[in-house]
Every structure is written in C-alpha cells, then in structure tokens.
C-alpha cells in the first residue's frame, strides 16, 4: 500500500514530461499500486464499492494513472476524518 508521501511524490513526477511515462509497464505498475491502495483505504473507511471506478478506467495511460493517484491522495486525506 502506498503511503501519503509516496502518493504526493508520484503526483509530482507524473506531471513532468519524461519518456518513462510513455512506457506501458511503468504506468501499469503505478496503476495497480494505486488501485490496491484505494481498495485498502475504502475498506478501512466505509467499505465503499469501487467497481464503477475500476470498470470505467479500463485503458491504462498517463491520464488514467494520474486520476488514480489523485483519488488515492484524497482518500488518504479523508482517512483521518473517517
């Protein structure tokens, strides 16, 4: 599971134009880690069903991965309130 600091770091470096973000394997790994983090955080908070989110994000690219990073960051921030 990714920590809040790791998510903030990923968000910062994903915004930069680097050739590594064009590689599918790198984006797929980040996407899987964010997906796992989101699942664990929602189970801890309110057992929210994430199937609609994950079904709508089938094609993994840089923008979809960034969306998953943003969602994981917001869930980490909301964890203290839950």
Backbone bond lengths (Angstrom), bond angles and torsions (degrees), N, CA, C in turn:
res aa  C-N    CA-C-N  psi(-1)  N-CA   C-N-CA  omega(-1)  CA-C   N-CA-C  phi
1 X - - - 1.441 - - 1.527 108.79 -
2 X 1.304 115.64 137.27 1.461 121.23 -179.49 1.527 110.40 -80.24
3 X 1.315 115.77 139.62 1.462 120.04 176.46 1.528 109.36 -83.63
4 X 1.317 115.72 170.52 1.468 120.53 -179.82 1.530 111.16 -63.01
5 X 1.315 117.36 -39.87 1.467 121.10 179.37 1.524 111.52 -64.90
6 X 1.336 116.51 -40.56 1.460 120.16 178.41 1.528 111.43 -64.53
7 X 1.315 116.28 -38.42 1.457 120.22 179.24 1.523 110.70 -66.67
8 X 1.321 117.28 -41.99 1.467 120.45 177.50 1.530 111.09 -62.63
9 X 1.318 116.57 -39.05 1.464 120.95 177.79 1.529 110.67 -65.69
10 X 1.329 117.19 -44.37 1.462 120.75 178.39 1.519 111.61 -61.34
11 X 1.321 116.27 -40.41 1.460 120.41 178.89 1.526 110.62 -61.61
12 X 1.308 116.82 -40.91 1.458 121.20 -179.65 1.523 111.86 -66.55
13 X 1.318 116.93 -45.23 1.468 118.15 -175.73 1.531 112.24 -79.28
14 X 1.325 118.81 -23.87 1.461 120.11 176.54 1.523 111.96 -69.49
15 X 1.314 117.39 -23.85 1.463 121.29 179.78 1.527 111.72 -76.18
16 X 1.329 117.42 -16.95 1.459 121.22 -178.83 1.529 110.15 -84.65
17 X 1.331 116.03 148.77 1.459 120.72 176.67 1.520 109.90 -85.73
18 X 1.316 115.16 102.55 1.461 121.95 178.85 1.527 106.49 -131.84
19 X 1.310 117.02 144.53 1.464 120.86 -177.54 1.524 113.00 -62.34
20 X 1.313 117.57 -26.69 1.467 120.30 -177.28 1.528 111.70 -64.16
21 X 1.337 117.92 -25.08 1.466 120.57 -179.62 1.518 112.55 -76.19
22 X 1.327 117.00 -6.81 1.458 120.11 175.03 1.528 111.36 -89.06
23 X 1.320 117.76 -10.08 1.469 121.18 -179.93 1.522 109.75 -82.21
24 X 1.327 115.70 128.93 1.463 121.44 -177.43 1.527 111.66 -65.52
25 X 1.324 117.56 -36.24 1.469 119.90 -175.92 1.530 110.99 -65.43
26 X 1.320 117.34 -40.63 1.466 121.14 179.10 1.520 110.77 -65.87
27 X 1.336 116.27 -46.24 1.460 120.02 179.79 1.520 111.48 -65.21
28 X 1.322 117.00 -37.51 1.463 120.47 -179.82 1.530 110.61 -66.04
29 X 1.322 117.36 -39.89 1.467 120.35 177.40 1.527 111.30 -63.29
30 X 1.316 117.05 -46.00 1.464 120.35 178.37 1.523 111.24 -63.12
31 X 1.321 116.18 -41.13 1.466 121.24 178.54 1.531 110.93 -60.54
32 X 1.344 116.86 -45.16 1.473 120.67 179.98 1.525 111.56 -64.48
33 X 1.324 117.16 -41.16 1.465 120.23 178.91 1.527 111.43 -65.63
34 X 1.313 117.03 -41.07 1.470 120.21 177.76 1.522 110.88 -66.65
35 X 1.317 116.49 -39.42 1.467 120.76 178.74 1.530 110.71 -62.61
36 X 1.325 116.23 -42.70 1.463 120.75 178.06 1.528 110.74 -64.18
37 X 1.334 116.63 -41.93 1.464 121.45 178.86 1.521 110.50 -62.82
38 X 1.326 116.87 -44.68 1.468 121.13 179.96 1.524 110.20 -62.00
39 X 1.316 117.28 -43.43 1.472 120.17 179.07 1.520 111.52 -61.39
40 X 1.326 116.57 -45.72 1.469 119.47 -179.31 1.526 111.98 -65.57
41 X 1.316 117.35 -41.47 1.463 120.05 -179.36 1.524 111.69 -66.59
42 X 1.317 118.15 -41.26 1.465 119.80 -179.63 1.517 111.34 -69.84
43 X 1.312 117.92 -30.10 1.473 120.01 175.30 1.517 111.07 -68.03
44 X 1.332 116.82 -36.33 1.456 120.92 179.30 1.519 111.62 -71.10
45 X 1.321 116.68 -33.79 1.457 119.99 -172.51 1.525 112.88 -85.84
46 X 1.324 116.87 -64.47 1.465 118.17 -173.33 1.521 112.47 -144.99
47 X 1.327 116.82 12.28 1.459 121.56 -178.63 1.535 110.51 55.28
48 X 1.315 116.67 49.91 1.461 123.39 -179.75 1.522 108.93 -75.61
49 X 1.330 115.91 139.95 1.457 121.23 178.59 1.528 109.30 -85.54
50 X 1.314 117.10 121.60 1.459 122.06 -175.81 1.521 113.38 -102.95
51 X 1.326 118.44 14.61 1.458 119.67 -174.71 1.517 112.26 -63.53
52 X 1.325 118.50 -36.41 1.468 119.93 179.99 1.522 111.18 -67.01
53 X 1.316 116.87 -37.67 1.460 120.37 177.88 1.520 110.69 -65.35
54 X 1.323 116.94 -46.60 1.448 120.39 -175.58 1.526 112.02 -73.62
55 X 1.325 118.64 -29.88 1.462 120.83 177.90 1.519 111.61 -72.06
56 X 1.319 117.17 -34.32 1.463 119.75 -178.59 1.521 112.20 -76.14
57 X 1.312 118.34 -16.65 1.463 122.87 -178.01 1.520 110.43 -107.69
58 X 1.320 117.99 59.85 1.468 121.43 -177.67 1.528 112.24 -75.33
59 X 1.320 116.81 -47.81 1.458 121.33 -176.55 1.529 109.52 -81.80
60 X 1.316 116.23 119.01 1.465 120.17 -177.01 1.528 108.97 -92.13
61 X 1.314 115.43 117.07 1.458 122.12 172.84 1.525 108.11 -140.25
62 X 1.293 116.51 -171.43 1.466 120.63 -174.78 1.530 111.72 -64.92
63 X 1.318 117.72 -42.08 1.468 120.97 -178.27 1.527 111.69 -67.60
64 X 1.313 117.39 -41.33 1.469 120.91 179.10 1.519 110.13 -65.84
65 X 1.320 116.75 -40.66 1.467 120.12 177.74 1.520 110.53 -64.02
66 X 1.308 117.55 -40.05 1.464 120.89 178.22 1.530 111.03 -64.97
67 X 1.316 117.35 -37.42 1.474 121.24 176.06 1.521 110.24 -62.17
68 X 1.326 116.84 -41.92 1.465 120.28 178.95 1.531 111.06 -66.09
69 X 1.315 116.86 -36.99 1.470 120.32 177.30 1.520 110.09 -65.38
70 X 1.340 117.34 -42.43 1.470 120.80 177.64 1.530 110.91 -61.85
71 X 1.316 116.84 -42.92 1.468 120.13 -179.53 1.524 110.92 -64.53
72 X 1.333 116.56 -41.73 1.464 119.92 178.24 1.528 110.60 -64.31
73 X 1.320 117.34 -37.94 1.464 120.85 178.99 1.535 110.39 -64.73
74 X 1.309 116.96 -43.85 1.463 120.15 -179.74 1.531 111.56 -66.19
75 X 1.327 116.76 -36.17 1.456 119.56 177.18 1.526 111.60 -67.72
76 X 1.335 116.64 -38.88 1.467 119.51 175.79 1.522 110.60 -61.94
77 X 1.324 116.64 -40.24 1.464 120.32 179.44 1.521 111.42 -67.25
78 X 1.320 116.93 -35.82 1.458 121.68 -178.67 1.521 112.69 -80.33
79 X 1.325 117.48 -13.42 1.469 120.36 -178.34 1.525 111.94 -60.22
80 X 1.311 117.14 -38.21 1.472 120.02 178.44 1.511 112.61 -66.39
81 X 1.324 117.37 -32.78 1.458 120.98 179.83 1.523 112.01 -76.57
82 X 1.326 115.99 -28.81 1.475 119.46 -178.75 1.496 108.47 -75.82
